[in-house]
Amino acid sequence: MHFRLLCLLLLGTLSTLSAQQTHPNLLLIIADDLGVDRVKGYHDGDLMATTPTLDSLRAAGITFTNAYAAPMCSPSRAAMMSGKYGVNNGVPGVPGNLDLDQISIFKELSTVTNGAYADAVIGKWHIAQPSYAEHPLDHGADYYMGLLGNTTDYFAWDRTENGTTSLSTEYVTTALTDASITWVNEQTDPWFLWLAHPAPHGPFHVPPAGLYTIENTDNTVRQYVAMVESVDHEINRLLNGMTDSVRENTLIVFVGDNGTPAQVLQDYPTRRGKGTLYQGGVRVPFIVAGKGVDRQGVREDALVHLADIYATFLEVAGADLPGGIYNSQSFAHLLNAGSMEVTRDYNYTEIGSGNNPGWTIRSSRYKLINWDNGVQEFYDVVVDSFELIDLLAMPLTDEEADVKADLEAEALAIRTGWSCRDHIQNGVETGIDCGTDDCGACTTSTTQINNALAIDIFPNPVREQFTVSVADQPIETVRVFDGHGRLLMERSGSQARRLTLNVGELNARLLLVEVKTAEGVAVKKVVKWN
């Protein structure tokens, strides 16, 4: 069964769409309270769940290794639903209510595709406070069936379907899968299914026989693992319940909504899981496979956020976005081989409730945590992924001090307005990260391009500095732009034929280097690495 799934997903990337399906189907699967420490492809802990379906998806697609969520479920779900961080959508913690003035992904998808998609939410909702049965429908879902909040019993739960609630005694994970299979098979138009399993969130228990493989389920940890395996089993049943043509035209995203709960956490230090801003609380599994994904069996280290699903699904469905929308940056370009564009320079998340609220922000290497009580922590998460060594406990190097100041500045921009470094045209920007008093003017060259000029740039890729060399004439100016046309630096060539530029302070990204001589202008691409 699982081998068949893998083969079909691989073949699906090469298949052509039928005349009836001009848009890919979109399947978002959310596991509740599942961090990276119990899932293969991330950690090699002592007790890992057996997940052949997720293994097949990873083999057929991309495992994102640096995906961030909020450390609790409601703000993560609100971020995916709205494309905004909690500071902007009004749901920074639990409980939380996503107001109807927020434009849901369902409503935005309908707008940009002129109503091409049928959409459904099946599973846990938990972004209405106080809870009411029509909230998912009011946010634009055509169909809703599931739990409006948490449940205290997986075998006896309040089932809400299109505004009506009744008691169900069918095992939750199985019931949601049955409903998903039925709904998908009823669709004749492209569809978007938001499937939110409450598992493996507590209460921890032993699922029905046949849904798990782990033995000796006589303690909390082993029951949690059995619940993870039950989700994997039912995902496989959903995918195999589709026709071949439907599955081949479906983009699949699987995520956890926050880190693993403390009582079942492994690898990470005690009290560093769900509900905290440490890596064990905010780093989650994030797997993408299926239609349009031609990178297979790949581990991708680019920073991504659960909020980015909003923009990515819109772009995959055909929307033309200026980098993204709101706080959501599309990672659609990372689904295909050959792209060098940086998705995110920073990953930000927050928690507005619990024992120690605050926010955190990281770059590709460093992470700053700022608790609301004024305490800060600073880590090099590349060499210290478990955050054992607080760099603030010792004098910072000049580089570390600069990075910390930069992270604080970016967090302030995010929390008080719109960032000028998020690669998204948002707020009142007239271009991507430009066109405002804060961001500066949008600048592009108006000089005629002459790429026949004998220009050499080395090294490329570059970390600290590169040299521009022109073989037969002097350099007038060299200007460096980001991939969206924003001017980053300009240097006079002073009529020399070689000019060295220091770009060590620039973030990792694709750069456009414009070299002007008396004969015209040449533009070359340079990749900047940290």
Backbone hydrogen bonds, N-H to C=O, Kabsch-Sander energy under -0.5 kcal/mol:
donor,donor_aa,acceptor,acceptor_aa,energy
5,L,1,M,-2.0
6,L,2,H,-2.3
7,C,3,F,-2.5
8,L,4,R,-2.3
9,L,5,L,-2.3
10,L,6,L,-2.2
11,L,7,C,-2.5
12,G,8,L,-2.0
13,T,9,L,-0.9
13,T,10,L,-0.7
14,L,11,L,-1.7
15,S,11,L,-0.8
21,Q,18,S,-1.1
22,T,20,Q,-0.6
25,N,249,N,-3.2
26,L,191,W,-2.8
27,L,251,L,-2.8
28,L,26,L,-0.5
28,L,193,L,-2.6
29,I,27,L,-0.5
29,I,253,V,-3.0
30,I,28,L,-0.5
30,I,195,L,-2.8
31,A,255,V,-2.6
32,D,197,H,-0.6
32,D,199,A,-1.9
34,L,31,A,-0.7
35,G,33,D,-0.6
36,V,283,R,-0.8
38,R,35,G,-0.6
39,V,36,V,-0.9
42,Y,39,V,-1.1
43,H,36,V,-0.7
43,H,39,V,-1.1
49,A,38,R,-1.7
51,T,49,A,-0.7
55,D,51,T,-2.5
56,S,52,P,-1.9
57,L,53,T,-2.2
58,R,54,L,-2.6
59,A,55,D,-2.3
60,A,56,S,-1.7
61,G,57,L,-0.6
61,G,58,R,-0.8
62,I,288,V,-3.0
63,T,298,V,-2.9
64,F,62,I,-0.7
64,F,286,F,-2.6
65,T,63,T,-0.6
65,T,300,E,-2.6
66,N,300,E,-0.6
66,N,302,A,-0.5
68,Y,304,V,-2.1
69,A,282,V,-2.3
76,S,72,M,-1.1
77,R,73,C,-2.5
78,A,74,S,-2.6
79,A,75,P,-1.9
80,M,76,S,-2.1
81,M,77,R,-2.3
82,S,78,A,-2.2
83,G,79,A,-2.5
88,N,85,Y,-1.6
89,N,85,Y,-1.7
90,G,86,G,-1.7
98,L,127,I,-2.7
99,D,97,N,-1.0
102,Q,99,D,-1.6
104,S,102,Q,-0.9
105,I,81,M,-1.5
107,K,139,H,-0.6
108,E,104,S,-2.5
109,L,105,I,-2.3
110,S,106,F,-2.0
111,T,107,K,-1.9
112,V,108,E,-2.6
113,T,109,L,-1.5
114,N,111,T,-0.8
115,G,110,S,-2.7
118,A,190,P,-2.4
120,A,192,F,-2.1
121,V,143,Y,-2.5
122,I,194,W,-2.7
123,G,145,M,-2.3
124,K,196,A,-2.8
125,W,147,L,-2.2
126,H,148,L,-2.2
135,H,132,Y,-1.5
138,D,134,E,-2.9
139,H,135,H,-1.4
140,G,137,L,-1.8
141,A,136,P,-1.9
142,D,119,D,-1.3
143,Y,119,D,-0.8
145,M,121,V,-1.8
146,G,160,T,-2.3
156,A,153,D,-0.8
157,W,168,S,-2.2
159,R,157,W,-0.9
159,R,166,S,-3.1
160,T,146,G,-2.9
160,T,158,D,-0.6
161,E,164,T,-3.1
162,N,144,Y,-2.3
163,G,133,A,-0.5
164,T,161,E,-1.6
166,S,159,R,-2.5
168,S,157,W,-2.8
172,V,154,Y,-1.9
175,A,171,Y,-2.8
176,L,172,V,-2.7
177,T,173,T,-1.5
178,D,174,T,-2.8
179,A,175,A,-2.3
180,S,176,L,-2.0
181,I,177,T,-2.6
182,T,178,D,-2.4
183,W,179,A,-2.6
184,V,180,S,-2.7
185,N,181,I,-2.2
186,E,182,T,-0.9
186,E,183,W,-0.8
187,Q,183,W,-0.6
187,Q,184,V,-1.4
192,F,118,A,-2.4
193,L,26,L,-2.8
194,W,120,A,-2.8
194,W,192,F,-0.5
195,L,28,L,-3.1
195,L,193,L,-0.8
196,A,122,I,-2.4
196,A,194,W,-0.7
197,H,30,I,-2.1
197,H,195,L,-0.7
201,H,198,P,-1.8
211,L,208,P,-1.6
218,D,216,N,-2.0
223,Q,219,N,-2.0
224,Y,220,T,-2.3
225,V,221,V,-2.2
226,A,222,R,-2.0
227,M,223,Q,-2.0
228,V,224,Y,-2.0
229,E,225,V,-2.4
230,S,226,A,-1.8
231,V,227,M,-1.7
232,D,228,V,-2.0
233,H,229,E,-2.5
234,E,230,S,-2.1
235,I,231,V,-2.2
236,N,232,D,-2.0
237,R,233,H,-1.6
238,L,234,E,-2.2
239,L,235,I,-2.6
240,N,236,N,-2.4
241,G,237,R,-0.8
241,G,238,L,-0.6
242,M,239,L,-1.1
247,R,243,T,-2.5
248,E,244,D,-2.4
249,N,245,S,-0.8
249,N,246,V,-0.7
250,T,247,R,-1.6
251,L,25,N,-3.0
252,I,250,T,-0.5
252,I,289,A,-3.2
253,V,27,L,-2.8
254,F,287,I,-2.9
255,V,29,I,-2.5
256,G,285,P,-1.6
257,D,31,A,-1.7
259,G,281,G,-2.3
260,T,280,G,-0.6
264,V,261,P,-1.5
265,L,261,P,-0.5
265,L,262,A,-0.9
268,Y,266,Q,-2.2
272,R,269,P,-1.1
274,K,260,T,-2.4
275,G,71,P,-2.2
276,T,273,G,-1.6
281,G,278,Y,-2.2
282,V,278,Y,-1.5
283,R,279,Q,-2.4
284,V,67,A,-1.7
284,V,282,V,-0.5
287,I,254,F,-2.7
288,V,62,I,-2.3
289,A,252,I,-2.3
291,K,250,T,-1.8
293,V,290,G,-2.1
294,D,292,G,-0.8
294,D,335,L,-1.7
295,R,335,L,-0.9
296,Q,294,D,-0.7
297,G,58,R,-0.9
297,G,61,G,-1.0
298,V,61,G,-1.9
300,E,63,T,-2.5
300,E,298,V,-0.6
301,D,299,R,-0.5
304,V,66,N,-1.6
306,L,68,Y,-2.2
308,D,305,H,-2.2
309,I,306,L,-1.6
310,Y,307,A,-1.2
311,A,307,A,-0.6
312,T,308,D,-2.2
313,F,309,I,-2.6
314,L,310,Y,-1.7
315,E,311,A,-2.6
316,V,312,T,-2.8
317,A,313,F,-1.9
318,G,315,E,-1.4
319,A,314,L,-2.6
321,L,319,A,-0.9
323,G,321,L,-2.0
325,I,328,S,-2.7
327,N,83,G,-2.1
328,S,325,I,-2.7
329,Q,327,N,-0.6
330,S,323,G,-1.5
334,L,331,F,-1.5
335,L,332,A,-1.6
336,N,333,H,-1.0
339,S,336,N,-1.0
347,N,362,R,-2.2
349,T,360,T,-2.2
351,I,358,G,-2.6
352,G,92,P,-2.4
358,G,351,I,-2.1
359,W,370,N,-2.4
360,T,349,T,-2.7
361,I,368,L,-2.2
362,R,347,N,-2.1
363,S,366,Y,-2.9
367,K,379,Y,-2.6
368,L,361,I,-3.1
369,I,377,E,-3.1
370,N,359,W,-3.1
371,W,369,I,-0.5
371,W,375,V,-2.8
372,D,357,P,-3.0
374,G,371,W,-2.1
377,E,369,I,-2.1
379,Y,367,K,-2.8
381,V,365,R,-1.6
381,V,379,Y,-0.9
382,V,365,R,-0.8
384,D,380,D,-1.8
387,E,384,D,-1.9
390,D,388,L,-0.6
391,L,378,F,-3.2
391,L,389,I,-0.7
393,A,390,D,-2.0
394,M,391,L,-1.2
401,A,397,T,-2.7
402,D,398,D,-2.2
403,V,399,E,-2.4
404,K,400,E,-2.6
405,A,401,A,-2.2
406,D,402,D,-2.2
407,L,403,V,-2.7
408,E,404,K,-2.3
409,A,405,A,-2.1
410,E,406,D,-2.3
411,A,407,L,-2.5
412,L,408,E,-2.2
413,A,409,A,-2.0
414,I,410,E,-2.3
415,R,411,A,-2.5
416,T,412,L,-1.4
417,G,413,A,-1.2
425,Q,322,P,-2.3
426,N,424,I,-1.1
429,E,426,N,-1.8
430,T,434,C,-1.1
431,G,434,C,-1.7
433,D,424,I,-0.7
433,D,431,G,-0.7
434,C,431,G,-1.2
435,G,440,G,-3.8
436,T,440,G,-0.9
440,G,436,T,-2.8
443,T,441,A,-0.6
450,N,521,V,-5.1
453,L,450,N,-1.6
455,I,453,L,-1.8
456,D,469,S,-2.7
458,F,467,T,-1.9
462,V,527,V,-2.5
466,F,501,L,-2.0
467,T,458,F,-3.2
468,V,499,L,-3.3
469,S,456,D,-2.9
470,V,497,R,-2.5
471,A,454,A,-1.8
475,I,496,A,-3.4
476,E,516,K,-3.0
477,T,516,K,-1.2
478,V,491,R,-2.7
479,R,514,E,-2.6
480,V,489,M,-2.8
481,F,512,L,-2.9
482,D,486,R,-2.0
483,G,510,L,-0.7
485,G,482,D,-1.9
488,L,480,V,-3.4
489,M,480,V,-1.5
491,R,478,V,-2.8
493,G,476,E,-2.7
494,S,476,E,-0.6
495,Q,475,I,-1.5
496,A,493,G,-2.3
499,L,468,V,-2.3
501,L,466,F,-2.8
503,V,464,E,-2.7
503,V,501,L,-0.7
504,G,464,E,-1.1
506,L,503,V,-1.6
509,R,528,K,-1.1
511,L,509,R,-0.5
511,L,526,V,-3.4
512,L,481,F,-2.8
513,V,511,L,-0.5
513,V,524,K,-3.1
514,E,479,R,-3.4
514,E,512,L,-0.6
515,V,513,V,-0.6
515,V,522,A,-3.1
516,K,477,T,-2.9
516,K,514,E,-0.5
517,T,520,G,-3.1
518,A,474,P,-0.5
520,G,517,T,-1.4
521,V,448,Q,-1.0
522,A,515,V,-2.5
524,K,513,V,-2.2
526,V,511,L,-2.5
528,K,509,R,-2.9
528,K,526,V,-0.6
529,W,462,V,-2.8
529,W,527,V,-0.5
